[in-house]
């Protein structure tokens, strides 16, 4: 097994010893450079394309790195797979769904969160109180991050049809777990836990500034279990698109996440209120996993509480090493 990464995100280099300890050969390379694929000596059977600039805020100052990585880099991976006759698992994103359409979903407000209502005038099959399905409308704008991932999905589907590649697309929600170097615009569970650990202030931004916006959280180990299933039977998943996430049971608001972080770190920090909504922000997104569960029986097993506790312990046990990255 080989992992190729450009180590652009600060702190990602700290994962290299763990990869080596688990028998994974690390190659410092960049999918934007076709010649870097030549560094992979062993011809792969399967390529898991999970590289990306994952920030919804990326591209507002300049789109070049975002497009070169998420779109052109993905095409380089698909072309490499074609030449190697390799299968492809493409980790896309829930952010392919349009921002304004998501924010038009009927919702109810409680003391700690927003919840999706069951009735929708625009698409009764695309969403319910259980979450958003693969039938959710795609018309509209979704940030350049979401657009580059959706464009990559479309190109992969053409590669599957034209070249006979066995490929599958997973539209992942929020992924979390230890060794994710979270930032304000991506990896927010680690980011939130780290700010509590290091006793630094946070902000509730948008939608009234009360922290009621909701996402569902999936532990990376649960994702790994699914990838093993898919890689083990690629013919059964060829050409399929799945929404993959923690689901309703693993959904949480920022307000609720704050309570968990206070509990597991023992620290209470100041949190400011910023009511204004930033471009690209969404009120609520929950993954409906019904399609993939019906196909494979897979369901998330690790709860949000367990995820936050595990991250808090990891930060505490590696506090000084992680300080320059997470603080």
N, C-alpha and C positions, 0 to 999 in steps of 0.2 A: 504494500500500500504506500502511495506517495501523496504528499501534500505540497502544493505549489502556491506560494503567496508572496506578495510584494512587501509585506510588513509595514504598510503605510500607516495603519492605525497604531498610535502610540500604545505600547504595552503588549501588542500581539506577539512580540518576540519572546515574552515570558512563557508562552505556550510551547515553545520548541522542545524543552527538556521533557515535557509530558508526552509529546508526540513520539519522541525517540524511545522513551521508556515503554511505550505501547507498540513498538515495532513499526512505526510510521516513519518513512524517510522524508525529511523536509528538504525542499528545494526553494531557494530564494529566487523567485521569478515573477514575471508580470504577464498576465494574459493579453495585455495590449501589444506585447512584442511576440510575434509569431516564432521568432528564433528561440525564445525561451522554452518552447515546448520540446525542442531538441535536447534539453537538459534531462528530460524524462527518458531514461535508457530503456526501461521495460515497457513494452507496448501494452496499454491498458485495455481491460475488458469492459470496464464501466467508468464513465466520467461523471462525477457529482459536481455540477456547476453551481457553486454557492458563492462565487466571488461577486462583489458589488460595492459601489459607493451607496450605502444604505440610508443616507439621510434624506428626509423629505425637504430639508432646507437647502440641500445641495443644488447648485445650478442657478440660484438667484443672482449671484454675482457674475458667474461665467459657467456655461454649460459644458465646456470642453472636456474636463476630466470625467464628469458624469457620463456623457455620451460615449467617450472613448472606452471607458471601463465597462459600463453596464450593457451597452449595445454592441459596439465593435469588438470588445473583449469576449462577449458571449458568442458572437459569430465565429471568432477565432477558435473557441472551444468546440463549437459544433463542427467546424471544418476539420479540426484535429480528430474528432470522433469519426467523421466520415472516412478520413484517410486510414484510421486505425481499425475501422469496422467495430467501433465500440458503442455500447449502449450509453444513453444519457439520462441522468436524473437532474432536472433543472429546478432549482429552488428559486421560485418567483416570490411574489409578495401579495398580500391582501391589498396593498395600495394601488393595484391595477384598477380597482373599482373607483368611480368618479367621486370626488370630494363632495360636491354639491348634492349629488344624489344620496350619498350616505347621510349627509346632514339634514336631508329632507325627510328622513325616516321618522314616523311618529314615535314619540317617546314619553315616558312618565318620569317624574322627578321624585326621588325620596330624600330623606335627610342626608344620605351618604353617597348617592349615585344616580345616574340616569339608567333607565331600563327601556328596552325596545318593546313597543306595543305590537300586538299580533296583526293589526289591520293596516294595509298599505294600499293606497289608491293606484300607485304607479306600477306595482308589480307584485301580485299576491304570492308568486312562487319564488321570488328572489330573496325574501327574508321573512323571519317570524321572530317571536320572542326567543327562539332557540338560536338565532343568529343568521348570518348571511350565507347563502348557498352559491354554488357555481352558476346559477341562473340569474344572478343579480345583474342589472343592466350595466353595459360598458360604455354607453354613449356619454360623452362629457369629458371634462379635463380632470387630471389626477395628479398633478405635479410632474416635473420632468423625471423624477425618480420612478414613479409609477409608469410613466409613458415608456421609458427605456426598457423596463422589465416586460411590459405588455408587448412591445415591439419584438423583443427577443423571443417571447412565447410564440408569436406568429411565425417568426422565421424558423424556429425549431419544428413547428408543425409542418412547414413546407419541407424541411429536411427529412422528417419522418416519412412523408408521402413520396417524395421524389427519390430518395436514396435508400429507403427501406430500413432506416435506423429505428431501433427500438428505444423510444424516448417517452418520458413521463414528466408532467409539470405539476409541481406542488406549490400552491399559493399559500405561503406560510404567514401566519400572524406573528405576534410578538414571541420571540424566542428568548430564553433566559437560562441562567445557570452560572456556576463558578467559572472563572477564567474568561468571562466576557467583559471586555474593557468598556463599560457603559459610558455614554456621553449624554448630554442634554437632549440631543436630537436622535439618538439611537441607543438601544440597550438601557431603557429608562429604569428597569427594576434594579439593576446593579447601581446605576447612577443615584437612585433614590436612597438605596441602602448605604452607599458610600458617604453621601452627604450627612446622613444621620451618624454614621460611625465617626467621621472626622469633625462632626459638630459644626457644619457649615449651613448657611441659610439656603432655602429653596423658594420657588415661586409656584403658585397655582396660576396657570396662564390660560385665559380664554374661557368662554362659556360661563361667565359670571365670576370667574376667579375663585371658585369654591372647591376645586379639585374633584368634581363629580363626573368628569369624563371617564369612560370605561373602555378597557381592552381585555382580551383574554390572553392568558400566558401559557406557553408550552415549554416544558423543560427540554433541553437539548437531548437528554437521554431518551425521552419519549419519542422525539423525532428520529433518533438513531434506530430505535426499534422498528419504526415504520420503514425507514430506508432499507434495513435488512430484509424486510418482507418484500419490498418492491424489487430490489436488486436480485433477490432469489427467484423471482418469477416475472421478469420484465415483459414476457410475451403477453401476460394477462393485463398488464398496465399500459401497453403500447398505445400512444396517442391520447391517453386520458389526462384530464385536468382535475385536480382535487384541491378543495379548500382544507388546509391543515392548521389546526390551532388547539388551544387549550379547551375551547368550548365554553358553554354557559357556566358550568360548574367551576371552571378555573378563570372566571372573569373577576376583575377587581377595578375599583376606581382609585384615583390618586389619593383621595381622602382616606379610603380604606387601607391603601398601601402604607400611608403614613403611620397608621395605628400599628400595623405589623412591624414596620421598621423601628418604631419606638419600643415595641415589646422585645424584639430580638437583639437590639443594640443597647437598650437601656438608656437611650439618649432622646431628649426632646429638643427640637431645634426650631428657630423662627421660620415661618413660611408666609411669604407675602402674597397678596392678592392682586392679580393683574387681569381685569375683566376682558380686555380686548382680545379678539381671536386672531391668531397669526395665520398667514396664508398656508393652506394645506392641512390645517388642523381639523380633526374630526371629533364629534361629540361622543360617539360610541361605535365600536366595532367588536362583534363577537362572531367567532367562526362556528358555522354549522358543519360538523364533521360527518353528517349522515351518510354521504356518498362513500367516503373511504371506510367508514365503519361497516357499512353494508357489504363492501367489496372484500374486506380482509378481516373484520372483527376487531381491528385496532381501535383502542381508545387511550387517551392520556391516563397515566396512572399516578403521576406525581402532582400533588396539590399545590396551590399557590402558597399556602402556609409553609409547606416543606421547601418550596423553591426559595422563598425569602429567608427562611432560617438557614438554609444551606449557604446562600450567598453571604449572609451576615457572618457566619462562622468562618467562611473562606477569607473574607476581608479582615476579620479580627486576627486570624492565624497568620496572615501575611501583611499586616498593617504597614510596616515600614517599607517593604518592597513595593507595595501598591500605592503608597502615598504620592510619589511623583506623578502617577498616572491618574488615579481616581480622586485625588484631593485638589 
